[in-house]
Amino acid sequence: MPKAYYKEINIDDEYLLNLTGIRALHPADGTDSTFEYKVIPDEFTNQVVVVSMRSKYFSIFNVLIDMKYRKLTNQQIISTGLEKRVSERCLKVQVAFAAKESFSHISISAARADLITTPFGIPLIGYKVFGKYGYVMISRYDAEQFIVLMQENGIVIYTINEIYRETTIAMRAREIWNLRGDTWLGRFTLAEPSDSRRILKALT
């Protein structure tokens, strides 16, 4: 794909790949033959594209990039299970690059799906992972349902991010959420200071 494939913004594929965070796992030297990608421009505007990727680490990893409104959406992230915490590694690189390029936030659907319902035969467990990385619930309904679930079990915790603390209450809340939680919509705020950046930086 030629460098100037946009009519209004002259950027190349490598810039787009940096915005996905995939370079945390697959360097630009092209030595990993398992990595493949394609850029799918929006049919109505040349300022929105989807970068669709696959590799030994991801069955599918799709990122929507909106250059006009400076926002990202991690549309689908399905790990192959080859290694743990690959999404976290990509997010850290994605956040650093996107913030430097003045993007505002990253959206995600933190999905839950049973093994039998997923197209790749892999369970979707984003609902119990992405809160740990700094995504916060943006739907009032999701946030209220989370609080109700905690209260039904006698737990005073108000945000998804709190269940990842190393306290007895938080660990109990995490057990309940892993068992009974559901899909939720999340947002990672890139500007500093933000709860999202603070939570991600605290991960070791």
C-alpha positions as CSV (number, residue, x, y, z in Angstrom):
1,M,0.0,0.0,0.0
2,P,1.6,3.3,-1.0
3,K,2.6,5.8,1.7
4,A,0.1,8.5,0.7
5,Y,-2.9,6.3,0.4
6,Y,-4.9,8.9,2.2
7,K,-5.9,11.9,0.2
8,E,-5.9,14.4,3.1
9,I,-3.4,12.9,5.6
10,N,-0.1,11.6,4.5
11,I,0.8,8.7,6.8
12,D,2.1,5.2,6.3
13,D,1.3,1.7,7.5
14,E,4.1,1.8,10.1
15,Y,2.5,4.8,11.8
16,L,-0.8,3.0,11.9
17,L,0.8,-0.2,13.3
18,N,2.4,1.9,16.1
19,L,-1.0,3.1,17.0
20,T,-2.2,-0.4,17.6
21,G,0.7,-1.3,20.0
22,I,1.5,-4.5,18.1
23,R,5.1,-3.5,17.9
24,A,5.4,-4.6,21.5
25,L,5.3,-8.2,20.2
26,H,6.3,-7.9,16.5
27,P,9.2,-5.7,15.6
28,A,9.2,-3.7,12.4
29,D,12.1,-5.8,11.0
30,G,9.7,-8.4,9.6
31,T,11.5,-11.4,11.1
32,D,8.3,-12.9,12.5
33,S,6.6,-14.7,9.7
34,T,3.5,-15.4,11.8
35,F,2.5,-11.7,11.8
36,E,0.2,-10.5,9.1
37,Y,-2.0,-7.4,8.8
38,K,-4.2,-5.4,6.4
39,V,-5.4,-1.8,6.5
40,I,-9.1,-1.4,5.7
41,P,-10.1,2.2,4.9
42,D,-13.6,3.4,5.7
43,E,-15.6,3.7,2.6
44,F,-16.9,7.1,3.5
45,T,-13.9,8.9,4.8
46,N,-10.1,8.5,4.3
47,Q,-9.5,9.6,7.9
48,V,-10.8,6.3,9.5
49,V,-9.3,2.9,9.0
50,V,-9.3,-0.5,10.7
51,V,-6.0,-2.3,11.1
52,S,-6.7,-6.0,11.2
53,M,-3.9,-8.3,12.5
54,R,-3.2,-11.9,13.1
55,S,-0.1,-13.7,14.5
56,K,1.0,-16.5,16.8
57,Y,-0.2,-14.3,19.7
58,F,-3.6,-13.2,18.4
59,S,-6.3,-15.1,16.5
60,I,-7.6,-11.6,15.7
61,F,-6.6,-8.1,16.7
62,N,-8.6,-5.3,15.1
63,V,-8.1,-1.6,15.9
64,L,-10.2,1.2,14.5
65,I,-8.2,4.5,14.1
66,D,-10.0,7.7,13.8
67,M,-7.5,10.4,12.7
68,K,-10.0,13.2,12.5
69,Y,-11.3,12.9,16.1
70,R,-8.1,11.4,17.5
71,K,-9.5,8.3,19.1
72,L,-8.9,4.6,18.9
73,T,-11.2,1.6,19.4
74,N,-9.7,-1.8,20.1
75,Q,-12.6,-3.6,18.4
76,Q,-11.6,-7.2,18.7
77,I,-8.7,-8.8,20.7
78,I,-8.7,-12.6,20.8
79,S,-5.5,-14.1,22.2
80,T,-4.3,-17.5,21.0
81,G,-3.2,-18.3,24.5
82,L,0.4,-18.8,23.5
83,E,1.6,-16.3,26.2
84,K,0.0,-14.4,29.0
85,R,-0.4,-10.6,29.3
86,V,0.2,-10.0,25.6
87,S,-2.7,-7.5,25.5
88,E,-1.2,-5.6,28.4
89,R,2.2,-5.4,26.6
90,C,0.5,-4.1,23.5
91,L,-1.6,-1.6,25.4
92,K,1.4,-0.1,27.1
93,V,3.1,0.6,23.8
94,Q,-0.2,1.8,22.2
95,V,-0.9,4.2,25.1
96,A,2.6,5.7,24.9
97,F,2.5,6.3,21.2
98,A,-1.1,7.4,21.0
99,A,-0.7,9.9,23.8
100,K,2.4,11.3,22.1
101,E,0.3,11.8,18.9
102,S,-2.4,13.6,20.9
103,F,-5.1,11.0,20.7
104,S,-7.7,11.4,23.4
105,H,-8.8,7.9,24.4
106,I,-9.1,4.2,23.6
107,S,-12.5,2.5,23.6
108,I,-13.1,-1.2,24.0
109,S,-15.9,-3.7,24.5
110,A,-14.8,-5.9,27.4
111,A,-16.6,-9.0,26.2
112,R,-17.7,-12.2,27.8
113,A,-18.6,-15.2,25.7
114,D,-18.6,-18.9,26.4
115,L,-16.3,-21.3,24.4
116,I,-19.1,-22.6,22.3
117,T,-20.3,-19.2,21.1
118,T,-16.9,-17.7,19.9
119,P,-15.9,-17.9,16.2
120,F,-12.4,-19.1,17.0
121,G,-13.4,-21.6,19.6
122,I,-11.7,-19.5,22.3
123,P,-13.6,-18.0,25.3
124,L,-13.8,-14.2,25.4
125,I,-12.6,-13.1,28.8
126,G,-12.1,-9.3,28.3
127,Y,-14.8,-8.6,30.9
128,K,-12.5,-9.8,33.7
129,V,-9.2,-8.5,32.3
130,F,-9.5,-5.0,30.9
131,G,-10.4,-3.3,34.2
132,K,-7.0,-4.4,35.5
133,Y,-5.3,-2.5,32.7
134,G,-7.0,0.8,33.3
135,Y,-10.2,0.8,31.2
136,V,-13.1,2.3,33.1
137,M,-16.8,1.6,32.6
138,I,-18.4,4.4,30.6
139,S,-22.0,3.0,30.5
140,R,-24.1,4.1,33.4
141,Y,-26.0,0.8,33.1
142,D,-22.8,-1.3,33.3
143,A,-21.6,0.6,36.3
144,E,-24.8,0.3,38.1
145,Q,-25.1,-3.4,37.4
146,F,-21.6,-3.9,38.7
147,I,-22.4,-2.1,42.0
148,V,-25.6,-4.1,42.4
149,L,-23.7,-7.4,42.0
150,M,-21.2,-6.3,44.6
151,Q,-24.0,-5.2,47.0
152,E,-25.9,-8.4,46.6
153,N,-22.8,-10.2,48.0
154,G,-22.2,-7.7,50.8
155,I,-19.2,-6.0,49.2
156,V,-18.7,-2.3,49.2
157,I,-16.8,-1.7,45.9
158,Y,-17.9,0.8,43.4
159,T,-15.6,0.4,40.3
160,I,-14.3,-2.5,38.3
161,N,-10.8,-1.3,38.8
162,E,-11.0,-1.8,42.6
163,I,-11.3,-5.6,42.4
164,Y,-7.7,-6.0,41.3
165,R,-6.3,-4.7,44.6
166,E,-4.5,-7.3,46.8
167,T,-7.0,-7.2,49.7
168,T,-9.3,-9.8,51.0
169,I,-12.4,-7.9,50.0
170,A,-11.0,-7.2,46.5
171,M,-10.1,-10.8,45.9
172,R,-13.6,-11.9,46.9
173,A,-15.1,-9.3,44.6
174,R,-12.9,-10.6,41.8
175,E,-14.1,-14.1,42.3
176,I,-17.7,-13.0,42.1
177,W,-17.1,-10.9,39.0
178,N,-15.2,-13.6,37.2
179,L,-18.1,-16.0,37.9
180,R,-21.1,-13.6,37.3
181,G,-19.8,-10.6,35.5
182,D,-20.7,-9.7,31.9
183,T,-19.7,-7.7,28.9
184,W,-19.1,-4.0,29.5
185,L,-18.0,-0.9,27.6
186,G,-14.7,0.6,28.6
187,R,-12.6,3.7,27.9
188,F,-8.9,4.3,28.5
189,T,-8.2,8.1,28.9
190,L,-4.8,8.9,27.4
191,A,-4.3,12.4,28.9
192,E,-2.3,12.7,32.1
193,P,-3.2,12.6,34.9
194,S,-6.0,10.1,34.5
195,D,-7.1,7.0,36.5
196,S,-6.4,4.9,33.4
197,R,-2.8,6.0,33.1
198,R,-2.2,5.6,36.9
199,I,-3.6,2.1,36.9
200,L,-1.6,0.9,33.9
201,K,1.6,2.4,35.3
202,A,1.1,0.5,38.6
203,L,1.1,-2.9,36.9
204,T,4.3,-4.9,37.3
